[in-house]
Amino acid sequence: MPYTPSMRAVFVMIKTDPGTPRPSPTVSPKCPPSPSATASPASTTSWPKLYVDDIDSIGRVIERDIHAIPHVRETYTILTFEAFGVR
């Protein structure tokens, strides 16, 4: 699914079991891949940035796509918004 201006950015903190690799930035087939995913090399936590069409469906995306990745222990979601109006 290509990015469109109506999409919302969502950051998802993904914690994995110790000693397992972190998931890649392209964690969901329903969301466009993001080049910005932050993590420290020794950490079991990553912060991929996902773009979703419908913000109400983010729970299903996380449950169906992210929690299906092996060794994911927990996730936290940060929703973003346009603070100063539409560009």
DRENTOR-119335 format. One record per residue (C-alpha): residue number from 1; x, y, z; residue in three letters; chain. Coordinates in nm, 4 decimals, padded with zeros to 6 digits. Example, Ala and Ser with C-alpha at 12.3 -4.5 7.8 and 13.67 -1.06 7.14 Angstrom:
ATOM     i          u          v          w    aa   ch
ATOM     1    01.2300   -00.4500    00.7800   ALA    A
ATOM     2    01.3670   -00.1060    00.7140   SER    A
This chain:
ATOM     i          u          v          w    aa   ch
ATOM     1    00.0000    00.0000    00.0000   MET    A
ATOM     2    00.1636    00.3284   -00.1089   PRO    A
ATOM     3    00.1754    00.6329    00.1176   TYR    A
ATOM     4   -00.0972    00.8937    00.0720   THR    A
ATOM     5   -00.1235    01.2384    00.2387   PRO    A
ATOM     6   -00.4328    01.1283    00.4327   SER    A
ATOM     7   -00.2343    00.8620    00.6226   MET    A
ATOM     8   -00.1410    00.9035    00.9888   ARG    A
ATOM     9    00.2009    00.8287    01.1305   ALA    A
ATOM    10    00.2124    00.5926    01.4274   VAL    A
ATOM    11    00.5200    00.4959    01.6298   PHE    A
ATOM    12    00.5120    00.1484    01.7807   VAL    A
ATOM    13    00.7606    00.0497    02.0492   MET    A
ATOM    14    00.8282   -00.3205    01.9996   ILE    A
ATOM    15    01.0014   -00.5132    02.2773   LYS    A
ATOM    16    01.1424   -00.8541    02.1909   THR    A
ATOM    17    01.2730   -01.1373    02.4074   ASP    A
ATOM    18    01.6380   -01.0950    02.5091   PRO    A
ATOM    19    01.8813   -01.2607    02.2689   GLY    A
ATOM    20    01.6466   -01.2447    01.9692   THR    A
ATOM    21    01.6763   -01.0140    01.6683   PRO    A
ATOM    22    01.4631   -00.7018    01.6460   ARG    A
ATOM    23    01.1867   -00.6900    01.3847   PRO    A
ATOM    24    01.2634   -00.4971    01.0674   SER    A
ATOM    25    01.1136   -00.1518    00.9942   PRO    A
ATOM    26    00.8774   -00.3201    00.7480   THR    A
ATOM    27    00.6775   -00.4946    01.0192   VAL    A
ATOM    28    00.3332   -00.4839    00.8616   SER    A
ATOM    29    00.2261   -00.5697    00.5085   PRO    A
ATOM    30   -00.0762   -00.3393    00.5486   LYS    A
ATOM    31    00.1388   -00.0329    00.6238   CYS    A
ATOM    32    00.3933    00.1298    00.3921   PRO    A
ATOM    33    00.7550    00.0627    00.4908   PRO    A
ATOM    34    00.9282    00.3341    00.6838   SER    A
ATOM    35    01.2957    00.4199    00.6556   PRO    A
ATOM    36    01.2902    00.5612    01.0081   SER    A
ATOM    37    01.3119    00.2991    01.2766   ALA    A
ATOM    38    01.5231    00.3709    01.5804   THR    A
ATOM    39    01.6933    00.1251    01.8113   ALA    A
ATOM    40    02.0215    00.0945    01.9930   SER    A
ATOM    41    02.2439   -00.1985    01.8935   PRO    A
ATOM    42    02.2315   -00.3706    02.2338   ALA    A
ATOM    43    01.8629   -00.3051    02.2898   SER    A
ATOM    44    01.5702   -00.5435    02.2557   THR    A
ATOM    45    01.3452   -00.2480    02.1753   THR    A
ATOM    46    01.2783   -00.0813    01.8399   SER    A
ATOM    47    01.0560    00.2100    01.7359   TRP    A
ATOM    48    00.9331    00.1622    01.3785   PRO    A
ATOM    49    00.7191    00.4366    01.2280   LYS    A
ATOM    50    00.4094    00.3059    01.0503   LEU    A
ATOM    51    00.1623    00.4915    00.8300   TYR    A
ATOM    52   -00.2022    00.3844    00.8543   VAL    A
ATOM    53   -00.5040    00.4826    00.6469   ASP    A
ATOM    54   -00.7601    00.4371    00.9214   ASP    A
ATOM    55   -00.6383    00.5208    01.2711   ILE    A
ATOM    56   -00.9224    00.3159    01.4176   ASP    A
ATOM    57   -00.7739   -00.0007    01.2660   SER    A
ATOM    58   -00.4316    00.0347    01.4322   ILE    A
ATOM    59   -00.5296   -00.2121    01.7056   GLY    A
ATOM    60   -00.6023   -00.4807    01.4480   ARG    A
ATOM    61   -00.2784   -00.4069    01.2610   VAL    A
ATOM    62   -00.0742   -00.4435    01.5794   ILE    A
ATOM    63   -00.2559   -00.7568    01.6923   GLU    A
ATOM    64   -00.2610   -00.9299    01.3525   ARG    A
ATOM    65    00.0744   -00.8223    01.2043   ASP    A
ATOM    66    00.3138   -00.7145    01.4795   ILE    A
ATOM    67    00.2223   -00.9611    01.7538   HIS    A
ATOM    68    00.2476   -01.2404    01.4934   ALA    A
ATOM    69    00.6249   -01.1755    01.4706   ILE    A
ATOM    70    00.8115   -01.4382    01.6763   PRO    A
ATOM    71    00.9574   -01.3272    02.0126   HIS    A
ATOM    72    00.7598   -00.9991    02.0390   VAL    A
ATOM    73    00.6868   -00.9544    02.4099   ARG    A
ATOM    74    00.4976   -00.6264    02.4218   GLU    A
ATOM    75    00.4152   -00.3143    02.2230   THR    A
ATOM    76    00.3303    00.0465    02.3006   TYR    A
ATOM    77    00.1729    00.2768    02.0451   THR    A
ATOM    78    00.2201    00.6531    02.0096   ILE    A
ATOM    79   -00.0277    00.8291    01.7821   LEU    A
ATOM    80    00.0786    01.1454    01.6018   THR    A
ATOM    81   -00.1247    01.4413    01.4842   PHE    A
ATOM    82   -00.0791    01.7571    01.2800   GLU    A
ATOM    83   -00.0231    02.0262    01.5443   ALA    A
ATOM    84   -00.0291    02.3336    01.3219   PHE    A
ATOM    85   -00.2864    02.2461    01.0564   GLY    A
ATOM    86   -00.2573    02.0845    00.7211   VAL    A
ATOM    87    00.0552    02.1586    00.5178   ARG    A
